[in-house]
Amino acid sequence: MAWLGLLLGVLCVLWLLGPVLTPFVIAAILAYALAPVVQSIQTRSLRRLPRFIIVLVVEVLLIVSIIGLVLLLLPVMVKQLPLLKDQIPN
C-alpha cells in the first residue's frame, strides 16, 4: 500500500511539472536520436572538426529540414482542408 501511495505521489508530481519538464524530455530525445549522426560525421571527417561545430551543423540542418517540410505541406493542407470539410457529413 505504501508503494502504491509513493507511485501515485510521484506520478502526481510529474504530471504537475509536465510543462517544465517537456523541453528537457524533447532535448533528451533529440540528443539520443542525433548522437549517431554526429558520431558518424565526426569519425568520417577528414579534418578533425570540433564536436561543437558538427552538432551545430546537424541541428541547423534539422531545423531547416523541418521548416522546409512545413513550407512544403502548408499550401497543400490549405488547399485540401476545404475539400475535406465538404466531404465530412454533418
TIFIPA-560619 format. One record per residue: residue number from 1; residue in one letter; z, y, x of N, C-alpha, C, O in turn. Coordinates in Angstrom, 2 decimals, decimal comma, padded with zeros to 5 digits. Example, Ala and Ser with C-alpha at 12.3 -4.5 7.8 and 13.67 -1.06 7.14 Angstrom:
# residues 2
{i: 1	aa: A	nw: 007,80	nv: -005,69	nu: 013,19	caw: 007,80	cav: -004,50	cau: 012,30	cw: 007,80	cv: -003,30	cu: 013,20	ow: 008,46	ov: -003,32	ou: 014,24}
{i: 2	aa: S	nw: 007,08	nv: -002,25	nu: 012,85	caw: 007,14	cav: -001,06	cau: 013,67	cw: 007,87	cv: 000,03	cu: 012,90	ow: 008,04	ov: 001,14	ou: 013,41}
# end
This chain:
# residues 90
{i: 1	aa: M	nw: 000,00	nv: -001,19	nu: 000,83	caw: 000,00	cav: 000,00	cau: 000,00	cw: 000,00	cv: 001,26	cu: 000,87	ow: -000,63	ov: 002,27	ou: 000,54}
{i: 2	aa: A	nw: 000,72	nv: 001,19	nu: 002,00	caw: 000,78	cav: 002,33	cau: 002,91	cw: -000,59	cv: 002,58	cu: 003,54	ow: -001,00	ov: 003,73	ou: 003,73}
{i: 3	aa: W	nw: -001,32	nv: 001,49	nu: 003,89	caw: -002,64	cav: 001,64	cau: 004,49	cw: -003,62	cv: 002,25	cu: 003,49	ow: -004,46	ov: 003,07	ou: 003,87}
{i: 4	aa: L	nw: -003,52	nv: 001,86	nu: 002,25	caw: -004,38	cav: 002,42	cau: 001,22	cw: -004,10	cv: 003,91	cu: 001,03	ow: -005,03	ov: 004,70	ou: 000,87}
{i: 5	aa: G	nw: -002,84	nv: 004,28	nu: 001,05	caw: -002,47	cav: 005,70	cau: 000,94	cw: -002,98	cv: 006,50	cu: 002,13	ow: -003,47	ov: 007,62	ou: 001,96}
{i: 6	aa: L	nw: -002,86	nv: 005,93	nu: 003,32	caw: -003,35	cav: 006,60	cau: 004,52	cw: -004,86	cv: 006,76	cu: 004,48	ow: -005,39	ov: 007,81	ou: 004,83}
{i: 7	aa: L	nw: -005,56	nv: 005,71	nu: 004,04	caw: -007,01	cav: 005,77	cau: 003,93	cw: -007,44	cv: 006,82	cu: 002,92	ow: -008,37	ov: 007,58	ou: 003,17}
{i: 8	aa: L	nw: -006,77	nv: 006,87	nu: 001,79	caw: -007,10	cav: 007,89	cau: 000,79	cw: -006,82	cv: 009,30	cu: 001,31	ow: -007,58	ov: 010,23	ou: 001,03}
{i: 9	aa: G	nw: -005,73	nv: 009,47	nu: 002,05	caw: -005,43	cav: 010,77	cau: 002,64	cw: -006,48	cv: 011,21	cu: 003,64	ow: -006,90	ov: 012,37	ou: 003,64}
{i: 10	aa: V	nw: -006,91	nv: 010,28	nu: 004,49	caw: -007,95	cav: 010,61	cau: 005,49	cw: -009,27	cv: 010,94	cu: 004,80	ow: -009,94	ov: 011,89	ou: 005,19}
{i: 11	aa: L	nw: -009,64	nv: 010,17	nu: 003,79	caw: -010,87	cav: 010,44	cau: 003,05	cw: -010,80	cv: 011,79	cu: 002,34	ow: -011,81	ov: 012,50	ou: 002,27}
{i: 12	aa: C	nw: -009,64	nv: 012,14	nu: 001,82	caw: -009,47	cav: 013,44	cau: 001,16	cw: -009,63	cv: 014,59	cu: 002,17	ow: -010,27	ov: 015,59	ou: 001,87}
{i: 13	aa: V	nw: -009,04	nv: 014,44	nu: 003,34	caw: -009,16	cav: 015,47	cau: 004,37	cw: -010,61	cv: 015,60	cu: 004,84	ow: -011,10	ov: 016,72	ou: 005,02}
{i: 14	aa: L	nw: -011,29	nv: 014,46	nu: 005,03	caw: -012,70	cav: 014,52	cau: 005,43	cw: -013,56	cv: 015,17	cu: 004,35	ow: -014,49	ov: 015,91	ou: 004,66}
{i: 15	aa: W	nw: -013,24	nv: 014,89	nu: 003,09	caw: -014,00	cav: 015,50	cau: 002,00	cw: -013,78	cv: 017,01	cu: 001,97	ow: -014,72	ov: 017,77	ou: 001,75}
{i: 16	aa: L	nw: -012,55	nv: 017,44	nu: 002,19	caw: -012,25	cav: 018,88	cau: 002,18	cw: -012,85	cv: 019,59	cu: 003,39	ow: -013,23	ov: 020,76	ou: 003,29}
{i: 17	aa: L	nw: -012,94	nv: 018,91	nu: 004,53	caw: -013,50	cav: 019,50	cau: 005,74	cw: -015,00	cv: 019,28	cu: 005,86	ow: -015,59	ov: 019,59	ou: 006,90}
{i: 18	aa: G	nw: -015,64	nv: 018,75	nu: 004,83	caw: -017,07	cav: 018,45	cau: 004,85	cw: -017,95	cv: 019,62	cu: 005,27	ow: -018,80	ov: 019,44	ou: 006,14}
{i: 19	aa: P	nw: -017,78	nv: 020,81	nu: 004,69	caw: -018,62	cav: 021,93	cau: 005,10	cw: -018,45	cv: 022,34	cu: 006,57	ow: -019,38	ov: 022,84	ou: 007,19}
{i: 20	aa: V	nw: -017,27	nv: 022,12	nu: 007,11	caw: -017,02	cav: 022,47	cau: 008,50	cw: -017,58	cv: 021,39	cu: 009,44	ow: -018,09	ov: 021,70	ou: 010,52}
{i: 21	aa: L	nw: -017,48	nv: 020,14	nu: 009,02	caw: -017,89	cav: 019,03	cau: 009,88	cw: -019,39	cv: 018,75	cu: 009,83	ow: -019,91	ov: 018,10	ou: 010,74}
{i: 22	aa: T	nw: -020,09	nv: 019,22	nu: 008,82	caw: -021,51	cav: 018,92	cau: 008,65	cw: -022,35	cv: 019,32	cu: 009,86	ow: -023,16	ov: 018,50	ou: 010,31}
{i: 23	aa: P	nw: -022,23	nv: 020,53	nu: 010,43	caw: -023,04	cav: 020,86	cau: 011,60	cw: -022,77	cv: 019,95	cu: 012,80	ow: -023,68	ov: 019,64	ou: 013,57}
{i: 24	aa: F	nw: -021,52	nv: 019,52	nu: 012,96	caw: -021,20	cav: 018,63	cau: 014,07	cw: -021,82	cv: 017,25	cu: 013,86	ow: -022,27	ov: 016,63	ou: 014,82}
{i: 25	aa: V	nw: -021,83	nv: 016,78	nu: 012,64	caw: -022,44	cav: 015,48	cau: 012,35	cw: -023,95	cv: 015,55	cu: 012,57	ow: -024,53	ov: 014,63	ou: 013,15}
{i: 26	aa: I	nw: -024,59	nv: 016,62	nu: 012,12	caw: -026,03	cav: 016,79	cau: 012,32	cw: -026,35	cv: 016,89	cu: 013,81	ow: -027,33	ov: 016,30	ou: 014,26}
{i: 27	aa: A	nw: -025,54	nv: 017,62	nu: 014,56	caw: -025,76	cav: 017,74	cau: 016,01	cw: -025,60	cv: 016,39	cu: 016,71	ow: -026,36	ov: 016,08	ou: 017,62}
{i: 28	aa: A	nw: -024,64	nv: 015,61	nu: 016,29	caw: -024,44	cav: 014,29	cau: 016,89	cw: -025,62	cv: 013,37	cu: 016,59	ow: -026,06	ov: 012,61	ou: 017,46}
{i: 29	aa: I	nw: -026,14	nv: 013,42	nu: 015,37	caw: -027,29	cav: 012,59	cau: 015,01	cw: -028,53	cv: 013,01	cu: 015,81	ow: -029,26	ov: 012,15	ou: 016,32}
{i: 30	aa: L	nw: -028,76	nv: 014,31	nu: 015,93	caw: -029,90	cav: 014,78	cau: 016,72	cw: -029,75	cv: 014,43	cu: 018,19	ow: -030,73	ov: 014,03	ou: 018,83}
{i: 31	aa: A	nw: -028,56	nv: 014,56	nu: 018,74	caw: -028,34	cav: 014,20	cau: 020,14	cw: -028,57	cv: 012,72	cu: 020,36	ow: -029,15	ov: 012,32	ou: 021,37}
{i: 32	aa: Y	nw: -028,13	nv: 011,90	nu: 019,43	caw: -028,32	cav: 010,45	cau: 019,54	cw: -029,80	cv: 010,09	cu: 019,43	ow: -030,28	ov: 009,20	ou: 020,14}
{i: 33	aa: A	nw: -030,53	nv: 010,78	nu: 018,55	caw: -031,94	cav: 010,47	cau: 018,35	cw: -032,83	cv: 010,99	cu: 019,47	ow: -033,82	ov: 010,34	ou: 019,83}
{i: 34	aa: L	nw: -032,49	nv: 012,14	nu: 020,03	caw: -033,35	cav: 012,76	cau: 021,05	cw: -032,99	cv: 012,39	cu: 022,48	ow: -033,74	ov: 012,71	ou: 023,39}
{i: 35	aa: A	nw: -031,86	nv: 011,74	nu: 022,69	caw: -031,45	cav: 011,38	cau: 024,05	cw: -032,47	cv: 010,46	cu: 024,74	ow: -032,74	ov: 010,67	ou: 025,92}
{i: 36	aa: P	nw: -033,03	nv: 009,45	nu: 024,07	caw: -034,04	cav: 008,62	cau: 024,77	cw: -035,29	cv: 009,40	cu: 025,15	ow: -035,90	ov: 009,12	ou: 026,18}
{i: 37	aa: V	nw: -035,68	nv: 010,37	nu: 024,34	caw: -036,86	cav: 011,18	cau: 024,66	cw: -036,59	cv: 012,00	cu: 025,92	ow: -037,42	ov: 012,07	ou: 026,82}
{i: 38	aa: V	nw: -035,43	nv: 012,62	nu: 025,97	caw: -035,06	cav: 013,43	cau: 027,14	cw: -034,96	cv: 012,55	cu: 028,38	ow: -035,44	ov: 012,93	ou: 029,45}
{i: 39	aa: Q	nw: -034,35	nv: 011,38	nu: 028,25	caw: -034,21	cav: 010,48	cau: 029,39	cw: -035,58	cv: 010,01	cu: 029,88	ow: -035,81	ov: 009,92	ou: 031,09}
{i: 40	aa: S	nw: -036,49	nv: 009,72	nu: 028,96	caw: -037,83	cav: 009,28	cau: 029,33	cw: -038,58	cv: 010,37	cu: 030,08	ow: -039,23	ov: 010,11	ou: 031,09}
{i: 41	aa: I	nw: -038,50	nv: 011,59	nu: 029,58	caw: -039,17	cav: 012,71	cau: 030,25	cw: -038,56	cv: 012,95	cu: 031,62	ow: -039,27	ov: 013,23	ou: 032,58}
{i: 42	aa: Q	nw: -037,27	nv: 012,84	nu: 031,71	caw: -036,59	cav: 013,09	cau: 032,98	cw: -036,97	cv: 012,04	cu: 034,03	ow: -037,14	ov: 012,39	ou: 035,20}
{i: 43	aa: T	nw: -037,11	nv: 010,78	nu: 033,64	caw: -037,47	cav: 009,75	cau: 034,62	cw: -038,94	cv: 009,80	cu: 034,98	ow: -039,31	ov: 009,39	ou: 036,08}
{i: 44	aa: R	nw: -039,80	nv: 010,28	nu: 034,07	caw: -041,23	cav: 010,31	cau: 034,34	cw: -041,72	cv: 011,60	cu: 034,97	ow: -042,86	ov: 011,66	ou: 035,42}
{i: 45	aa: S	nw: -040,90	nv: 012,62	nu: 035,01	caw: -041,36	cav: 013,89	cau: 035,56	cw: -041,54	cv: 013,78	cu: 037,06	ow: -040,70	ov: 013,22	ou: 037,77}
{i: 46	aa: L	nw: -042,66	nv: 014,32	nu: 037,53	caw: -042,96	cav: 014,26	cau: 038,95	cw: -042,00	cv: 015,15	cu: 039,74	ow: -041,41	ov: 014,74	ou: 040,74}
{i: 47	aa: R	nw: -041,87	nv: 016,37	nu: 039,26	caw: -040,87	cav: 017,25	cau: 039,86	cw: -039,58	cv: 017,04	cu: 039,10	ow: -039,60	ov: 016,89	ou: 037,88}
{i: 48	aa: R	nw: -038,49	nv: 017,02	nu: 039,78	caw: -037,19	cav: 016,80	cau: 039,13	cw: -036,77	cv: 018,08	cu: 038,40	ow: -036,17	ov: 018,98	ou: 038,98}
{i: 49	aa: L	nw: -037,11	nv: 018,13	nu: 037,13	caw: -036,72	cav: 019,27	cau: 036,30	cw: -035,25	cv: 019,13	cu: 035,91	ow: -034,76	ov: 018,02	ou: 035,73}
{i: 50	aa: P	nw: -034,56	nv: 020,25	nu: 035,79	caw: -033,18	cav: 020,16	cau: 035,31	cw: -033,14	cv: 019,64	cu: 033,87	ow: -034,02	ov: 019,94	ou: 033,06}
{i: 51	aa: R	nw: -032,12	nv: 018,88	nu: 033,57	caw: -031,97	cav: 018,28	cau: 032,24	cw: -031,90	cv: 019,35	cu: 031,16	ow: -032,40	ov: 019,15	ou: 030,05}
{i: 52	aa: F	nw: -031,30	nv: 020,48	nu: 031,48	caw: -031,19	cav: 021,58	cau: 030,52	cw: -032,57	cv: 022,04	cu: 030,06	ow: -032,77	ov: 022,29	ou: 028,87}
{i: 53	aa: I	nw: -033,51	nv: 022,16	nu: 030,99	caw: -034,86	cav: 022,61	cau: 030,65	cw: -035,56	cv: 021,58	cu: 029,77	ow: -036,24	ov: 021,94	ou: 028,81}
{i: 54	aa: I	nw: -035,40	nv: 020,30	nu: 030,09	caw: -036,03	cav: 019,24	cau: 029,30	cw: -035,46	cv: 019,22	cu: 027,88	ow: -036,20	ov: 019,10	ou: 026,91}
{i: 55	aa: V	nw: -034,14	nv: 019,35	nu: 027,77	caw: -033,51	cav: 019,38	cau: 026,44	cw: -034,01	cv: 020,58	cu: 025,65	ow: -034,30	ov: 020,46	ou: 024,46}
{i: 56	aa: L	nw: -034,12	nv: 021,72	nu: 026,30	caw: -034,60	cav: 022,93	cau: 025,63	cw: -036,03	cv: 022,74	cu: 025,13	ow: -036,35	ov: 023,12	ou: 024,01}
{i: 57	aa: V	nw: -036,89	nv: 022,16	nu: 025,95	caw: -038,29	cav: 021,93	cau: 025,57	cw: -038,36	cv: 020,95	cu: 024,40	ow: -039,12	ov: 021,17	ou: 023,45}
{i: 58	aa: V	nw: -037,59	nv: 019,87	nu: 024,45	caw: -037,61	cav: 018,89	cau: 023,37	cw: -037,11	cv: 019,51	cu: 022,06	ow: -037,70	ov: 019,27	ou: 021,01}
{i: 59	aa: E	nw: -036,06	nv: 020,30	nu: 022,11	caw: -035,55	cav: 020,94	cau: 020,90	cw: -036,54	cv: 021,95	cu: 020,34	ow: -036,71	ov: 022,04	ou: 019,12}
{i: 60	aa: V	nw: -037,19	nv: 022,72	nu: 021,21	caw: -038,18	cav: 023,69	cau: 020,73	cw: -039,35	cv: 022,96	cu: 020,09	ow: -039,85	ov: 023,38	ou: 019,05}
{i: 61	aa: L	nw: -039,80	nv: 021,87	nu: 020,71	caw: -040,88	cav: 021,08	cau: 020,12	cw: -040,49	cv: 020,49	cu: 018,77	ow: -041,31	ov: 020,43	ou: 017,86}
{i: 62	aa: L	nw: -039,25	nv: 020,05	nu: 018,64	caw: -038,78	cav: 019,53	cau: 017,36	cw: -038,77	cv: 020,62	cu: 016,29	ow: -039,22	ov: 020,39	ou: 015,17}
{i: 63	aa: I	nw: -038,26	nv: 021,80	nu: 016,63	caw: -038,21	cav: 022,90	cau: 015,68	cw: -039,62	cv: 023,34	cu: 015,28	ow: -039,88	ov: 023,60	ou: 014,11}
{i: 64	aa: V	nw: -040,53	nv: 023,43	nu: 016,26	caw: -041,91	cav: 023,83	cau: 015,96	cw: -042,59	cv: 022,79	cu: 015,08	ow: -043,33	ov: 023,16	ou: 014,17}
{i: 65	aa: S	nw: -042,34	nv: 021,50	nu: 015,33	caw: -042,97	cav: 020,47	cau: 014,51	cw: -042,41	cv: 020,49	cu: 013,09	ow: -043,16	ov: 020,27	ou: 012,14}
{i: 66	aa: I	nw: -041,12	nv: 020,74	nu: 012,92	caw: -040,55	cav: 020,84	cau: 011,58	cw: -041,11	cv: 022,04	cu: 010,83	ow: -041,45	ov: 021,94	ou: 009,65}
{i: 67	aa: I	nw: -041,22	nv: 023,18	nu: 011,51	caw: -041,79	cav: 024,37	cau: 010,88	cw: -043,25	cv: 024,12	cu: 010,53	ow: -043,70	ov: 024,52	ou: 009,45}
{i: 68	aa: G	nw: -044,00	nv: 023,48	nu: 011,41	caw: -045,39	cav: 023,16	cau: 011,13	cw: -045,54	cv: 022,23	cu: 009,95	ow: -046,44	ov: 022,40	ou: 009,13}
{i: 69	aa: L	nw: -044,66	nv: 021,24	nu: 009,84	caw: -044,69	cav: 020,32	cau: 008,72	cw: -044,40	cv: 021,04	cu: 007,41	ow: -045,06	ov: 020,79	ou: 006,39}
{i: 70	aa: V	nw: -043,42	nv: 021,93	nu: 007,43	caw: -043,10	cav: 022,70	cau: 006,22	cw: -044,28	cv: 023,60	cu: 005,84	ow: -044,63	ov: 023,70	ou: 004,66}
{i: 71	aa: L	nw: -044,88	nv: 024,26	nu: 006,82	caw: -046,01	cav: 025,14	cau: 006,53	cw: -047,24	cv: 024,37	cu: 006,07	ow: -048,07	ov: 024,90	ou: 005,34}
{i: 72	aa: L	nw: -047,35	nv: 023,13	nu: 006,48	caw: -048,45	cav: 022,28	cau: 006,04	cw: -048,24	cv: 021,77	cu: 004,63	ow: -049,18	ov: 021,72	ou: 003,83}
{i: 73	aa: L	nw: -047,01	nv: 021,39	nu: 004,30	caw: -046,72	cav: 020,80	cau: 002,99	cw: -046,45	cv: 021,83	cu: 001,90	ow: -046,66	ov: 021,54	ou: 000,73}
{i: 74	aa: L	nw: -045,98	nv: 023,00	nu: 002,26	caw: -045,62	cav: 024,00	cau: 001,26	cw: -046,79	cv: 024,41	cu: 000,36	ow: -046,61	ov: 024,43	ou: -000,86}
{i: 75	aa: P	nw: -047,97	nv: 024,73	nu: 000,89	caw: -049,08	cav: 025,10	cau: -000,02	cw: -049,50	cv: 023,94	cu: -000,93	ow: -049,87	ov: 024,17	ou: -002,09}
{i: 76	aa: V	nw: -049,45	nv: 022,72	nu: -000,43	caw: -049,80	cav: 021,57	cau: -001,24	cw: -048,79	cv: 021,40	cu: -002,36	ow: -049,17	ov: 021,12	ou: -003,50}
{i: 77	aa: M	nw: -047,51	nv: 021,56	nu: -002,05	caw: -046,48	cav: 021,42	cau: -003,08	cw: -046,59	cv: 022,52	cu: -004,13	ow: -046,40	ov: 022,26	ou: -005,32}
{i: 78	aa: V	nw: -046,87	nv: 023,74	nu: -003,71	caw: -047,01	cav: 024,85	cau: -004,65	cw: -048,18	cv: 024,59	cu: -005,59	ow: -048,13	ov: 024,94	ou: -006,77}
{i: 79	aa: K	nw: -049,24	nv: 023,98	nu: -005,07	caw: -050,40	cav: 023,68	cau: -005,88	cw: -050,16	cv: 022,51	cu: -006,82	ow: -050,67	ov: 022,50	ou: -007,95}
{i: 80	aa: Q	nw: -049,39	nv: 021,52	nu: -006,38	caw: -049,21	cav: 020,30	cau: -007,15	cw: -048,06	cv: 020,37	cu: -008,16	ow: -048,09	ov: 019,66	ou: -009,17}
{i: 81	aa: L	nw: -047,06	nv: 021,20	nu: -007,92	caw: -045,91	cav: 021,26	cau: -008,83	cw: -046,27	cv: 021,65	cu: -010,26	ow: -045,73	ov: 021,05	ou: -011,19}
{i: 82	aa: P	nw: -047,15	nv: 022,63	nu: -010,49	caw: -047,53	cav: 022,90	cau: -011,89	cw: -048,24	cv: 021,72	cu: -012,55	ow: -048,05	ov: 021,47	ou: -013,74}
{i: 83	aa: L	nw: -049,05	nv: 021,00	nu: -011,79	caw: -049,72	cav: 019,82	cau: -012,35	cw: -048,71	cv: 018,73	cu: -012,70	ow: -048,83	ov: 018,06	ou: -013,72}
{i: 84	aa: L	nw: -047,71	nv: 018,57	nu: -011,85	caw: -046,67	cav: 017,59	cau: -012,12	cw: -045,84	cv: 017,99	cu: -013,33	ow: -045,44	ov: 017,15	ou: -014,13}
{i: 85	aa: K	nw: -045,59	nv: 019,28	nu: -013,45	caw: -044,82	cav: 019,80	cau: -014,57	cw: -045,54	cv: 019,56	cu: -015,90	ow: -044,91	ov: 019,27	ou: -016,92}
{i: 86	aa: D	nw: -046,87	nv: 019,68	nu: -015,88	caw: -047,64	cav: 019,43	cau: -017,07	cw: -047,66	cv: 017,96	cu: -017,47	ow: -047,79	ov: 017,64	ou: -018,65}
{i: 87	aa: Q	nw: -047,55	nv: 017,06	nu: -016,50	caw: -047,63	cav: 015,64	cau: -016,78	cw: -046,31	cv: 015,04	cu: -017,22	ow: -046,29	ov: 013,96	ou: -017,82}
{i: 88	aa: I	nw: -045,21	nv: 015,71	nu: -016,95	caw: -043,90	cav: 015,19	cau: -017,34	cw: -043,72	cv: 015,40	cu: -018,84	ow: -043,88	ov: 016,52	ou: -019,33}
{i: 89	aa: P	nw: -043,38	nv: 014,34	nu: -019,58	caw: -043,20	cav: 014,52	cau: -021,03	cw: -041,94	cv: 015,34	cu: -021,33	ow: -040,95	ov: 015,28	ou: -020,60}
{i: 90	aa: N	nw: -042,02	nv: 016,07	nu: -022,40	caw: -040,88	cav: 016,89	cau: -022,80	cw: -039,83	cv: 015,98	cu: -023,33	ow: -038,76	ov: 016,44	ou: -023,74}
# end
